Amino acid sequence: MKVKICGIKTVEEAQLVAKERPDFIGVVLAPSKRRVKLQTVREITDSLKGTGIKVVGVYVNPTKEEADAGLNEGGLDYIQFHGDESKEFVEQYKGHAIKAFPSNSELSYSERFDFKADYILIDSPREEYYGGSGVTFNWSELPLETIDRSRLALAGGLNPDNIAEAAEQVKPALIDVSSGVETGGEKDPDKVRAFIKNIRGGHND
């Protein structure tokens, strides 16, 4: 089960989080209070070279130029598509793609998993903005018997207190968290450590 800590804003924050050895770090390039510039993304990706940690750029309905710049100029390993991107658009990035859907998407789960992305991320219900609302949804609604759990990513309202239950119940391939490991809007190393420990059963390796 892989772990992604999202919403990283600075090199310093990336280095703090990297000490806890997540599999992925996420940076937001879509409209958000956590949005960063491409130059900052490059600084973050450069600072993580040699760590084995993959960097994911979160976009909402990017142009091809924007997504390509993220990979080429920003040094991203993956693009996370968090908008209404088409299957054809996402498929261009096969091998480097995560496609996110709100749990209340109008698409069926089989339609969502038809997207040729490395991971299909199911997030909390979409409200005013694209992206999760930071609240949990009913994990039991996931049709776990029929979807490809080897590509399932879970997000939305996860934190150190509920992650063990979510991991046990859903057993996704990837777990994604942002606000659930923050204190006062900033990443909290103790919460990041506890979150990862509660997934990995007490050992961060």
Secondary structure by P-SEA (a helix, b strand, c coil): ccccccccccaaaaaaaaaacccbbbbbcccccccccaaaaaaaaaaaccccbbbbbbbccccaaaaaaaaacccccbbbbcccccaaaaaaaccbbbbbbcccccccccccccccccbbbbcccccccccccccccccccccccccccccbbbbcccccccaaaaaaaccccbbbbcccccccccccaaaaaaaaaaaaccccc
